[in-house]
């Protein structure tokens, strides 16, 4: 019975789970942000590439 009381009172596992959940949340936020940034950069590079192609053809 003493083992069960100690086991239920031990919060080390709960702390590890909380840190794991925080790390997962940070990872999801980072992936979402990087995905949006990647799309924005892709659009910017495509715009610049198109303008450079037009400039090299003599069209401004």
C-alpha positions in Angstrom: 0.0 0.0 0.0 2.9 2.3 0.7 4.2 1.8 -2.8 0.8 2.9 -4.3 0.8 6.0 -2.1 4.3 7.0 -3.2 3.5 6.2 -6.8 0.4 8.5 -6.8 2.2 11.3 -5.0 5.2 11.2 -7.4 4.9 14.1 -9.9 8.1 13.5 -11.9 6.2 11.7 -14.6 3.6 14.4 -14.9 6.3 17.1 -15.2 7.9 15.1 -18.0 4.6 14.8 -19.8 4.0 18.6 -19.4 7.4 19.3 -20.9 6.7 16.9 -23.8 3.4 18.7 -24.5 5.0 22.1 -24.5 7.7 20.9 -26.9 5.1 19.4 -29.2 3.2 22.7 -29.1 6.3 24.7 -29.9 7.1 22.3 -32.8 3.6 22.6 -34.3 3.9 26.4 -34.1 7.3 26.4 -35.7 6.2 24.1 -38.5 3.2 26.3 -39.2 5.2 29.5 -39.2 7.9 28.0 -41.4 5.3 26.7 -43.9 3.8 30.2 -44.2 7.2 31.8 -44.5 8.2 29.3 -47.2 5.1 30.1 -49.2 5.8 33.8 -48.9 9.4 33.4 -50.0 8.4 31.3 -52.9 6.0 34.0 -54.1 8.6 36.6 -53.7 11.3 34.7 -55.6 8.8 34.0 -58.4 7.9 37.7 -58.7 11.6 38.7 -58.8 12.4 36.0 -61.3 9.6 37.2 -63.6 10.7 40.8 -63.3 14.3 39.8 -64.1 13.1 37.8 -67.2 11.1 40.7 -68.4 14.0 43.1 -67.9 16.4 40.8 -69.8 13.9 40.7 -72.7 13.8 44.5 -72.8 10.2 44.7 -71.3 9.9 46.7 -68.1 
